[in-house]
C-alpha cells in the first residue's frame, strides 16, 4: 500500500517519519496507567533510512520497522506520550492511515506532529517522556522452540488488532515454551512486524474435577452391559 506524504515541502527540516496506522498499532500494546510511566508511551527510534516504533506493557511487546526518508544527522530516539498518540490517531481514519507524519524537533526534548484530522497545517507540540525504555533487542528471541505454552487470549487479541491496523487480518503464533512467543502477520504489510507475548505462569496447579452431571447415567451403564 502506498504511503502519501503531505509534507514534502519540508524536506530540509529535521524530521522523523511514521504513519497513523503504525502509531495506532503500537498504542494498542503500550501500557495503560502503569507506574512505570515510560511504558505508557510509544518509543520511536530512527536513522536516515528507517523508523522503528516499540511498545510494551511488560507482558507483551510490539516492534515495528518501516523504511522512511528521515532527515536526521544520526540516530534519534524519543518516547511519545500515549495521550499525544491518542490525539494524533483521533478522528476519521479513512484515507489518512497511510499518510506519512513528520515528527519535527522544536527544541530540547520538544517535538511537533501533525493532527491530520484537523488539517495538514495543524500541529501538536509535546514534550517527550524522560525515561529509559526497555532494551527490546534483549527480548527478541534468536529462535523459537515450538514448545506449546499458555498465552493470554487478551494479549493475542491485541496483537491481532495491531496487525489489522496495518493491513493484516490474521496473525500466526510461534510458541516458544517459557520464552516469548513470536506473533507475525499472515499478510504482507509495509512494516516489519514482530510481536512478542510472554507465556502465562501460574505456580498453583490447575485443579479440575468433572462435575457429577458429566458422569454417564447409571441406566446407560446397565444397558450397555
GUPAVO-312145 format. One record per atom (N, C-alpha, C): x negated, y negated, z negated; residue in three letters. Coordinates in pm, whole numbers, plus 32768, in hexadecimal, padded with zeros to 4 digits. Atoms other than C-alpha are relative to their C-alpha. Example, Ala and Ser with C-alpha at 12.3 -4.5 7.8 and 13.67 -1.06 7.14 Angstrom:
// residues 2
7FA780778000ALA
7B3281C27CF4ALA
7FA67F888000ALA
805280778006SER
7AA9806A7D36SER
804D7F937FB7SER
END
This chain:
// residues 225
7FAC80778000UNK
800080008000UNK
7FA87F848000UNK
805280777FF7UNK
7F737EAD8062UNK
80177FA47F89UNK
7FF78061806BUNK
7F297DAA7F59UNK
7FFA7F74803DUNK
7FF980877FCDUNK
7F8D7C457FABUNK
7FB47FA37FA3UNK
804E805E804FUNK
7EB17B277F36UNK
80347F738019UNK
7FCB80877FF4UNK
7F5379D77EF4UNK
7F987F977FDAUNK
8061805D8038UNK
7E11793B7E72UNK
7F7F7FFC8052UNK
80797FF87FAEUNK
7D22795B7F98UNK
7FB77F7B8006UNK
803F80837FF9UNK
7CE377E47F94UNK
7FA37FE67F8CUNK
805180128076UNK
7C3B780C7E41UNK
7F87805D8001UNK
80677F997FF5UNK
7B2D78F47EC6UNK
7F7E7FDA7FBBUNK
807E8029803CUNK
7A0F78237E3BUNK
800A7FF07F69UNK
7FEF800F8090UNK
7AA0780B7CDDUNK
7FE780857FBBUNK
80117F818048UNK
7A3079107BDEUNK
808780417FE4UNK
7F7F7FBD8011UNK
7B427A157BCAUNK
7FEC80957FF3UNK
7FF67F6E800AUNK
7B9A7B7B7B74UNK
808A80258034UNK
7F827FDF7FBEUNK
7CA87C1D7C49UNK
803B80827FCAUNK
7FB77F878024UNK
7DB17D167BDFUNK
808F7FF08033UNK
7F7580067FD2UNK
7F257D5A7C18UNK
8060800A7F8BUNK
7F977FF18065UNK
80687D457B55UNK
801980937FE4UNK
7FE57F728012UNK
809C7EB97B8EUNK
7F9A80407FA4UNK
80697FC78054UNK
7F4D7F117AF1UNK
800E7FD07F70UNK
7FEC80358088UNK
7F8D7E2C79C7UNK
807780437FBCUNK
7F887FC08038UNK
80E77EC17996UNK
7FE2808F7FD6UNK
80227F75801FUNK
8061802479A2UNK
7FA880087F84UNK
805B7FFE8073UNK
7F4A7FD778ABUNK
80497FDD7F7FUNK
7FBA802B8079UNK
80337F2777B8UNK
805480707FC5UNK
7FB27F8F8033UNK
81068063779CUNK
7FAF80557F9EUNK
80557FA98051UNK
7FDD811376FCUNK
7FC17FB47F8BUNK
803C8050806BUNK
7F637FF37622UNK
804E80137F7EUNK
7FC07FF68083UNK
7FAD7FFB74AEUNK
80657F8F7FEDUNK
7F9D80648022UNK
80D37F3E741EUNK
7FF57FE17F6AUNK
8008802E808BUNK
809F7E7672DDUNK
7F9F80557FADUNK
80667FB38048UNK
7F6C7F42727FUNK
7FAB7FA17FABUNK
805580528056UNK
7E9B7EBF715EUNK
7F7A7FE58045UNK
807780177FADUNK
7D767EE7724FUNK
802D7FA98075UNK
7FBF80617FA8UNK
7DE97DAE7303UNK
7FCF80068090UNK
80387FFE7F79UNK
7D027DDA742EUNK
803D806F8055UNK
7FBF7F957FB5UNK
7DBE7F19748EUNK
80887FD58036UNK
7F7F80307FD3UNK
7EFC7E4D74C1UNK
7FF87FB68086UNK
801280427F80UNK
7E6B7DBA7600UNK
7FCA805F8069UNK
80387FB47F8FUNK
7DDF7E2D774DUNK
7F727FCF8018UNK
808B80227FE6UNK
7C677E36777AUNK
7FE87FFC8097UNK
8021800E7F72UNK
7BE97DBD78CBUNK
7F697FF6800FUNK
808E80057FDCUNK
7A8E7E017955UNK
7FF77FE88096UNK
800A801E7F72UNK
7A1D7D797AA1UNK
7F707FE48028UNK
807A802E7FC0UNK
78F57D4F7B86UNK
80287FC88088UNK
7FDE80427F82UNK
78E27CC07CE3UNK
80528057805FUNK
7FBE7FA67FA3UNK
797D7DF37D85UNK
807C80467FCAUNK
7F8D7FB78035UNK
7A7C7E8B7C97UNK
802C7FC97F7AUNK
7FC580268081UNK
7B607E4E7B6FUNK
8031807E7FBCUNK
7FCD7F928050UNK
7BAB7F447A59UNK
805B7FCA7F93UNK
7FA6801E806EUNK
7CCE7F377966UNK
800480797FA5UNK
80027F938062UNK
7CC180067828UNK
80617FDF7F91UNK
7FA28012806FUNK
7DD080347722UNK
800680807FAFUNK
7FF67F8A8056UNK
7DF1811B75F8UNK
804E7FDD7F82UNK
7FBE800E8082UNK
7EC4814E74C2UNK
7FBD80587F97UNK
80467FA7805CUNK
7DC98237741FUNK
802480928013UNK
7FD57F767FE5UNK
7E86836F7491UNK
7FFC80208095UNK
80097FF17F6FUNK
7E8183377608UNK
7FB27F8A8037UNK
804E806B7FC1UNK
7DB4826676F7UNK
801780048096UNK
7FF3800B7F6FUNK
7DDE81EA785BUNK
7F8D7FAA8034UNK
8069804B7FBDUNK
7CBD817D7937UNK
80277FF28093UNK
7FE1801C7F75UNK
7D0D80D97A84UNK
7F8C7FB4803FUNK
8068804A7FB7UNK
7C1180657B86UNK
802F7FE9808EUNK
7FDF801C7F74UNK
7C4F7FB97CD1UNK
7F987FA2803BUNK
805B80597FBAUNK
7B787F0D7DD4UNK
80387F737FFDUNK
7FD2808A8009UNK
7B857D947DB9UNK
7F927FA1802CUNK
805E80697FD8UNK
7AE27C607E4BUNK
7FF37F9D7F8DUNK
801180568075UNK
7A7C7BD17CFCUNK
7F8E7F9D8016UNK
806680687FF5UNK
79BC7A8B7CF6UNK
7FBF7FEF7F76UNK
804680048080UNK
78D77ACE7BCDUNK
7F6C80148019UNK
80917FF67FF0UNK
77607AAF7BA1UNK
7FC780827FC8UNK
802D7F85803FUNK
77437BEA7ACEUNK
807680457FBEUNK
7F927FB98043UNK
780E7CE079FFUNK
804E7FA37FA2UNK
7FA780518053UNK
79397C407951UNK
805C805E7FB3UNK
7F9F7FB1804CUNK
7A117CCC783BUNK
804F7FA37FA5UNK
7FA9804B8059UNK
7B367C447775UNK
807580587FD8UNK
7F877FBB802BUNK
7C657CBF76B4UNK
80737F9E800BUNK
7F8B80557FEDUNK
7DAF7C297726UNK
806A80267F99UNK
7F997FDF8063UNK
7EB27C11760DUNK
807B803E8040UNK
7F897FBF7FCCUNK
7FE07CF0763CUNK
80717FA0801DUNK
7F9580627FEAUNK
80CE7BC8761AUNK
7FEC7FB38082UNK
801D80457F82UNK
80207B1D773CUNK
8022805B8076UNK
7FE17FA17F94UNK
803C7C557815UNK
809780088014UNK
7F6E7FF97FF5UNK
81B17C6677C7UNK
80387F89804DUNK
7FD180767FB7UNK
81E07B047847UNK
7FDA80088093UNK
802E7FF57F75UNK
81187B4E7982UNK
805780608050UNK
7FB47F9A7FB7UNK
81E57C8279DCUNK
80967FE97FF5UNK
7F71801D8011UNK
83347BE3797DUNK
803E7FD48084UNK
7FB880317F8CUNK
843E7B877A77UNK
800E8068806DUNK
7FEB7FA37F92UNK
84A07C267BC1UNK
7F7C80388034UNK
807C7FBE7FD4UNK
83A17D217C3CUNK
7FFB80138098UNK
7FFA7FE17F72UNK
84147D4B7DA4UNK
7FA17FA6804FUNK
805C80487FABUNK
82FF7CE97E91UNK
7F887FC47FBAUNK
806C8041804AUNK
82147C787D7BUNK
7FA080637FBFUNK
80517FA1804BUNK
81897DB87CE7UNK
7F73800F8037UNK
80837FE97FC3UNK
806A7DD97DDFUNK
7FB87F7E8025UNK
804280807FE6UNK
801C7C677DFEUNK
7F897FF37FA1UNK
8076800F8053UNK
7EBD7C227D81UNK
800A7F857FA6UNK
8004806D8062UNK
7E9F7B4D7C47UNK
7F6F7FDB7FE5UNK
8088802B801EUNK
7D6C7A7D7C01UNK
7FF97FCC7F70UNK
801F80318086UNK
7CF57A5D7A9AUNK
7F877FA5800DUNK
806B80617FF0UNK
7C2079257A8AUNK
7FD27FCB7F79UNK
80318038807DUNK
7B3F78AE796FUNK
80197F6A7FFBUNK
7FE3808E8012UNK
7BA5775B78E5UNK
7FAB7FC37F92UNK
8054802D806DUNK
7AA4774077CFUNK
7FD080797FB2UNK
80357F918050UNK
79F9781176C5UNK
807280527FC5UNK
7F987FA78033UNK
7AE479377688UNK
808C7FDB802CUNK
7F7D802D7FD0UNK
7C027885773EUNK
800F80258093UNK
7FE57FD67F77UNK
7CA1790B787CUNK
808A7FCE802AUNK
7F7A801C7FCDUNK
7DC978C0795CUNK
8025806B8065UNK
7FCC7F9A7FA6UNK
7EA579A77A29UNK
80867FD08036UNK
7F8280327FC8UNK
7FC9795F7B15UNK
8079804C7FCDUNK
7F7D7FC5801DUNK
8134799E7AB8UNK
804E7FFF8083UNK
7FCC7FFE7F78UNK
81A97A087C10UNK
80977FF18006UNK
7F6E800A7FFCUNK
83197A207BB3UNK
802F7F707FEEUNK
7FE0808F800CUNK
830C78A87B6FUNK
7FC37FAF8071UNK
804080447F91UNK
824E78577CADUNK
7F69800E7FFAUNK
80907FE57FFDUNK
80E678837D1DUNK
7FAD7F8B7FCDUNK
804980728036UNK
808777297C95UNK
800A7FF87F68UNK
7FEF80028091UNK
80ED77797B2FUNK
7F9D80607FC0UNK
80667FAE8040UNK
7FD277F77A55UNK
80117FFA7F68UNK
7FFA7FF48092UNK
7FC6786C78ECUNK
7F7280057FCBUNK
80858004803DUNK
7E957814781CUNK
800480497F7AUNK
80017FB2807CUNK
7E3178FB76FFUNK
7F7280147FCFUNK
80817FDE803CUNK
7D1879537612UNK
7FF280977FFEUNK
80177F6F8004UNK
7C817AAC763AUNK
7FF5802E7F6FUNK
800A7FC88087UNK
7C8D7B91750BUNK
7F6E80157FDCUNK
80887FE98031UNK
7B4E7B8C7441UNK
7FFE80877FBAUNK
80087F7A803AUNK
7AF27CF173EEUNK
7FB5805E805CUNK
80497F9C7FB1UNK
7A347E227464UNK
805E80708026UNK
7FA77F977FD0UNK
7B047F0A753AUNK
7FB680857FFEUNK
80427F7C8003UNK
7AC08082751EUNK
7FB5801D8082UNK
80507FD87F8CUNK
79B7810E7608UNK
804780728048UNK
7FAF7F9D7FBBUNK
7A9681C47700UNK
7FAB806C8041UNK
80567F9C7FBEUNK
7971827377A9UNK
7FE180767FA4UNK
801C7F94805EUNK
7933833C766EUNK
8078805D7FEEUNK
7F857FB38013UNK
7A9B83B87672UNK
801E80598079UNK
7FE17FB47F86UNK
7AB2843077DCUNK
7FB280838000UNK
80477F7F8001UNK
7A6385A777E0UNK
7FB780188083UNK
804D7FE07F88UNK
7958861E78D2UNK
804380708050UNK
7FBA7F917FC0UNK
7A2C8753791CUNK
807580267FA7UNK
7F8F7FD0804FUNK
7B6C87FC78AAUNK
7FFB80987FFAUNK
80067F6F8015UNK
7B91895C7821UNK
8078804A8036UNK
7F857FBD7FD8UNK
7CF589A3788DUNK
804780437F8DUNK
7FC27FC38076UNK
7D408A1D772DUNK
80797FAE7FD6UNK
7F838046801EUNK
7EA889C776D8UNK
7FFC7FC17F76UNK
7FF680478080UNK
7EF388D175C1UNK
808A7FC07FF9UNK
7F8080438013UNK
8027882E752DUNK
7FEB7F6A8014UNK
800D808D7FE2UNK
804C86D075BFUNK
80837FB97FE2UNK
7F89804E8023UNK
813D85C07551UNK
80537FE3807DUNK
7FAB80217F8DUNK
826485AA7644UNK
800C7F6A8016UNK
7FF480927FF2UNK
827D843475FCUNK
7F867FC68047UNK
807980327FC0UNK
811383F97660UNK
7FF9802A8092UNK
7FFE7FD37F75UNK
813984CA779BUNK
80647FB08052UNK
7F9B80507FBBUNK
8274840977F4UNK
7FCB7F758020UNK
803A80847FE8UNK
81BB82BF77CEUNK
7F9B80048072UNK
80607FF27F93UNK
80A6833C78B3UNK
8047800F8086UNK
7FB47FEE7F85UNK
81A583A979B5UNK
803B7F7C802FUNK
7FC880837FDEUNK
8249825279A6UNK
7F937FA38035UNK
807080537FD0UNK
80F581AA79D0UNK
7FDB8024808FUNK
801D7FD47F77UNK
80B1827B7B06UNK
806D7FD18060UNK
7F91802E7FADUNK
820A82217B8BUNK
7FF47F6B801FUNK
8016808F7FE8UNK
81B880AF7B62UNK
7FA27FE98075UNK
8067800F7F99UNK
809880E87C53UNK
8021804C8080UNK
7FD47FC17F84UNK
815B81B57D51UNK
800380968002UNK
7FFB7F6E8006UNK
8147831F7CDDUNK
806E802A7F9FUNK
7F8F7FDA8054UNK
828983B77C5AUNK
7FDF80727FA1UNK
80207F8C8052UNK
81DF84E87BC6UNK
7F6C80027FDDUNK
808B7FF1802BUNK
80A085407B0EUNK
7FE180947FEAUNK
802C7F798024UNK
7FD5867B7AD1UNK
7FB17FF87F7EUNK
80437FFA8082UNK
7F4C86E2797FUNK
7F97806E8003UNK
806C7F9E800DUNK
7DFC878E7956UNK
7FE480137F6CUNK
80127FE6808FUNK
7DF9882C77FDUNK
7F6D80127FE0UNK
808D7FFF8025UNK
7CB6881C773CUNK
7FEC80297F6EUNK
800E7FD08089UNK
7CE888D175F2UNK
800F7F907F9BUNK
7FFB80678066UNK
7C9F87F074C8UNK
7FBD7F7E802CUNK
8035807B7FC7UNK
7BFD86EA75A9UNK
806E7FBD8053UNK
7F9680467FB7UNK
7CC085E4766FUNK
802980478080UNK
7FCC7FCF7F80UNK
7D9F866A7782UNK
7FF57F8E8066UNK
801080637F96UNK
7D7385BA78D0UNK
80807FF98052UNK
7F8580177FB5UNK
7EA38523797CUNK
7FDC7FB78081UNK
801E80407F80UNK
7E9184CF7AEFUNK
807F7FF68054UNK
7F8B800E7FA9UNK
7F8F844F7BEDUNK
7FFE8068806FUNK
7FF87F9F7F92UNK
800B85487CEFUNK
7FF47FBB8088UNK
800180487F80UNK
803284427E00UNK
7F847FA9800CUNK
8070805B7FE9UNK
7F2283707E9EUNK
802A7F727FDBUNK
7FE5808B8026UNK
7F1882157E01UNK
7F807FAF8014UNK
807380577FE7UNK
7E3380EA7E29UNK
7F9980067F92UNK
805980008073UNK
7DA281087CCDUNK
7FC6808A7FE3UNK
80357F87803EUNK
7CB9820D7C40UNK
804280087F76UNK
7FA97FF28076UNK
7D9182937B22UNK
7FCF80757FACUNK
80257F96805EUNK
7D13835679F5UNK
80527FEB7F81UNK
7FB48003807BUNK
7E0A839B78DFUNK
7FCC806A7FA1UNK
80317FA38066UNK
7D9A8441779CUNK
806480067F8EUNK
7FA47FEB8070UNK
7E7A84D57690UNK
7FC280627F9FUNK
80367FA98066UNK
7DF98563754BUNK
806780697FD9UNK
7FA17F98802AUNK
7E9586AF74DFUNK
80357FE37F75UNK
7FC4800E8084UNK
7F7D86B873B5UNK
7FBB80627FA1UNK
80407FAB8064UNK
7ED5873E727DUNK
805880037F84UNK
7FAA7FEF8076UNK
7FA887C97162UNK
7FC3806C7FAAUNK
80417F9F8059UNK
7EFB886F703DUNK
806380657FCAUNK
7F9B7FA58036UNK
804189086FC4UNK
802B8063806CUNK
7FD27F9E7F9DUNK
80AC8A4C7071UNK
808E7FE1802CUNK
7F7980157FCCUNK
81DD8A34714EUNK
805880767FD8UNK
7FAE7F938034UNK
82CA8B077082UNK
8082800B804FUNK
7F847FE87FB4UNK
83EF8BA57134UNK
803D80827FD2UNK
7FB27F88801EUNK
84FA8C9A70CEUNK
80817FF6804FUNK
7F8880037FADUNK
860F8CF271BFUNK
807C7FFC7FA7UNK
7F848004804EUNK
87688C937135UNK
804D8082800FUNK
7FB77F808002UNK
88518DB070E1UNK
805A8011807AUNK
7FA47FF27F8FUNK
893A8D617202UNK
7FBA802C8080UNK
804A7FD07F8BUNK
88228DC072F5UNK
7FF280998000UNK
800F7F6E8009UNK
88228F29727CUNK
806C80458053UNK
7FA07FB27FB3UNK
88CB90317351UNK
807080307FA5UNK
7F907FD28054UNK
8A29907872C7UNK
7FF980967FE7UNK
80057F728024UNK
8A4691C57212UNK
80538055805FUNK
7FAB7FB47FA5UNK
8B61923472F4UNK
7FB9801E8083UNK
804A7FEC7F84UNK
8A8292047421UNK
7F9480687FEEUNK
80677F9C801CUNK
897092D2737DUNK
803C808B7FFFUNK
7FC07F7D8009UNK
8A6393ED7333UNK
802B80328089UNK
7FD27FD77F7CUNK
8AEE93EC7495UNK
7F8D802E8059UNK
80727FDC7FACUNK
899394067529UNK
7FC480867FDAUNK
80377F80802CUNK
894695417461UNK
804A80758041UNK
END
